[in-house]
Amino acid sequence: MLFKLIVATVPNDLRAKFSESQASAWGGLESVPGFMAQIGGWVDDRPDSAAIVAYWKSEKFYSDFMQEQHDSFANQRDTYSALRVHTGHVILTMKEADPRVAIAKAGVLRVSDLTLRRDSSPLFLAMQFDIWRPGLVSSGGMLGNTLSRLGRLPDRFASTTFWRSADALRTYMETVYPALSVQAKLKDHVEEMASYHIPLEPCWSVVAPRSDPG
């Protein structure tokens, strides 16, 4: 499964135009082979930033789309001042193997873009299983999580967690996350981390139907 994170810098006078374009430009995407979902919204504490997350069944499907169809879907270059795009492969899922199950109930996302210290990946991945998975799965309102290795780099990851509501995420950040961070020795192996809390804009969401709805 391929993961894609887009972070756009959107000046205040272009917010409405960007949102309208995001809501209207991607119609039909759900029928493109290999497409799974695309969701996003405005970053909570950064009024000039929008973040969009997408999932594809494989890199081949995504590559074919980018080469053959992408430009016919969207031309949004005049709705933002800067754009950063990151892709990678999903290497771990929590609670739901298909992110569309969590997306159907999610109200907010937390995306953490992490760069680890050199040779820290084995410890980081071990902590995903030993500390983060049980801590997240037991947190009320946590619907699912995907961990992706970005850009084929050994020390760059994106952790994306789907939450039922902003209140559920806030409770987790205040009462659970601090202790998990200490237990997982986060400061020992993370060089840099940027986190985005993203209340989802329903009109930006495009989700392909699942063939196995049960």
Secondary structure by P-SEA (a helix, b strand, c coil): cbbbbbbbbccccaaaaaaaaaacccccccccccccccccccccccccbbbbbbbcccaaaaaaaaaccccccccccccccbbbbbbbbbcccccccccccccccccbbbbbbccccccaaaaaaaaaaccaaaaaaacccccbbbbbbccccccbbbbbbbbccaaaaaaaacccaaaaaaaacccccccbbbbbbccccccccccccccccc
